[in-house]
Amino acid sequence: MAAPGGHRLRVPGRQVTGGDLAARQAELVAALVAGGPLPAGFAPAPVEAARRALLRKRAGDVARHWPLLAAGLGDTWPATFAGWAAGRPTNGSLRDGWDLARELRDGGTLPPLGAEELAAREAASRYDGRGAPRPRRLPAVARAGGAVAAQLAGRVRLLRPAPR
C-alpha cells in the first residue's frame, strides 16, 4: 500500500497492496464487533480481549442512552447486553438499546423500569428497526410490559407504570 510519501507498506515475506490491507482490516473489524472469524495471522487471546473490551464500552454507551433499562437489569446488565450484542454490529447506542429492549419485551424478560422507558420512547418517536428514530408529530400511545405512555404536543407522560 502506498504511504503518504508514495512508499509501499512492507510485511515480512511479502508486500501488501491497498486492497489486501483493506480486506484484512475489514476481517479484523468483523472479528472484533460482528462475530466474524479470526483472520489468519492474529493471536486469538489479544483479539478476544479487545472484543470483550469493545463490548463493555458499547454496553456503557447504551446504558447512557437507556439508563432505566440498564438499572432495571442491575448486575445482569453487562452479561445481558454482551450476550445480545455478540455477533451484531452496532447501529448506534440509541438504536442498540431500543432493539435490545424490544427483544427483551418480546421474550417476556423486560424489567419494569425498562418497560416504562421503552413505552415512553415508543410514544415519543417512531422507530422501525432499520432507520433512525423520528419524532412523532401526532398524539400517540405506547405500551410495553404493562407500562403505558402517551405523547401529546411533544410531551410524554407515563399513564400507567409497569407492574412490579
C-alpha positions in Angstrom: 0.0 0.0 0.0 1.3 3.4 -0.8 2.1 5.5 2.2 1.6 9.3 2.2 5.2 9.7 0.8 4.5 7.2 -2.0 6.2 4.2 -0.3 4.8 0.7 -0.2 3.9 -1.0 3.1 6.2 -3.9 3.8 5.2 -7.0 5.7 7.9 -9.6 6.3 7.8 -12.1 3.4 5.5 -10.1 1.1 4.3 -6.7 0.0 0.8 -5.7 1.0 -1.3 -3.8 -1.5 -4.0 -1.3 -0.6 -6.8 -3.8 -1.4 -5.2 -6.6 0.7 -4.8 -4.3 3.6 -8.4 -3.0 3.4 -9.6 -6.6 3.2 -7.6 -7.6 6.3 -8.7 -4.6 8.2 -12.4 -5.4 7.4 -11.8 -9.0 8.5 -10.4 -7.8 11.8 -13.2 -5.3 12.4 -15.7 -8.1 11.7 -14.0 -10.4 14.2 -14.0 -7.6 16.8 -17.5 -6.2 16.6 -19.6 -8.5 14.4 -18.7 -12.1 15.5 -16.7 -12.8 12.4 -14.0 -15.4 12.2 -10.5 -14.6 13.4 -8.3 -13.5 10.5 -5.2 -15.5 9.8 -2.1 -14.2 11.5 -3.7 -12.8 14.6 -3.3 -14.2 18.0 -6.7 -15.3 19.4 -6.2 -14.1 23.0 -5.5 -10.4 22.3 -8.3 -10.2 19.7 -10.7 -11.8 22.2 -9.6 -9.4 24.9 -10.1 -6.4 22.6 -13.6 -7.8 21.6 -14.7 -8.1 25.2 -13.4 -4.5 25.9 -15.3 -3.2 23.0 -18.5 -4.9 24.2 -18.0 -3.4 27.7 -17.5 0.1 26.1 -20.6 -0.4 23.9 -22.7 -1.6 26.9 -21.7 1.6 28.8 -22.6 3.8 25.8 -26.0 2.1 25.6 -26.6 2.4 29.3 -26.1 6.2 29.0 -28.9 6.3 26.4 -31.1 3.8 28.2 -30.4 4.3 32.0 -33.6 2.8 33.2 -33.2 -0.4 31.1 -29.7 -0.8 32.5 -30.8 0.0 36.1 -33.7 -2.4 35.8 -31.3 -5.2 34.8 -28.9 -4.3 37.6 -25.9 -6.6 37.9 -27.1 -8.7 35.0 -26.8 -5.7 32.6 -23.3 -6.3 31.3 -23.9 -10.0 30.7 -27.3 -9.5 29.2 -26.1 -6.8 26.8 -22.9 -8.7 25.9 -25.0 -11.8 25.1 -27.3 -9.9 22.9 -24.7 -7.8 21.2 -22.1 -10.5 20.5 -22.1 -11.1 16.8 -24.2 -8.0 16.0 -22.6 -4.8 14.5 -23.6 -1.7 16.3 -26.4 0.6 15.0 -25.5 3.2 17.5 -26.2 3.3 21.2 -29.8 4.6 21.0 -30.9 2.0 18.4 -28.9 -0.8 20.1 -30.8 -0.1 23.4 -34.1 0.1 21.6 -33.5 -3.2 19.8 -32.4 -4.9 23.0 -35.4 -3.6 24.9 -37.8 -4.8 22.2 -36.2 -8.2 22.2 -36.4 -8.5 26.0 -40.1 -7.3 25.8 -40.9 -10.0 23.2 -39.2 -12.6 25.3 -41.1 -11.5 28.5 -37.9 -10.6 30.3 -38.0 -6.8 30.1 -37.7 -5.3 33.7 -40.4 -2.8 34.8 -38.1 0.2 34.6 -37.0 -0.8 31.1 -40.7 -1.3 30.1 -41.5 2.2 31.2 -38.5 3.7 29.4 -39.4 1.7 26.2 -43.1 2.8 26.4 -42.0 6.5 26.7 -39.6 6.2 23.8 -42.2 4.5 21.6 -44.7 7.2 22.4 -42.3 10.0 21.6 -40.7 8.5 18.4 -41.2 6.2 15.5 -38.6 3.5 15.0 -38.9 0.7 12.5 -35.8 -1.2 13.5 -34.0 -0.2 10.3 -33.7 3.6 10.1 -33.1 6.3 12.7 -35.9 7.1 15.1 -38.1 10.0 14.1 -40.1 12.2 16.5 -43.9 11.7 16.3 -45.9 14.7 15.2 -49.3 13.4 16.2 -50.5 12.2 19.6 -49.5 8.6 20.3 -50.0 6.0 23.0 -47.4 3.1 23.5 -47.4 0.0 25.7 -44.6 -2.1 26.9 -44.5 -4.7 29.6 -47.7 -3.3 31.2 -46.5 0.3 31.1 -48.5 2.8 29.2 -47.2 6.1 28.0 -48.8 8.9 25.9 -47.3 11.7 23.9 -49.3 14.9 23.3 -48.0 18.1 21.9 -44.4 16.9 22.2 -44.7 15.9 25.9 -44.6 12.3 27.1 -46.4 11.2 30.2 -46.3 7.8 31.8 -50.0 6.9 32.3 -49.5 3.6 34.0 -46.3 2.2 35.4 -45.2 -1.4 34.7 -46.3 -3.9 37.3 -43.6 -4.7 39.8 
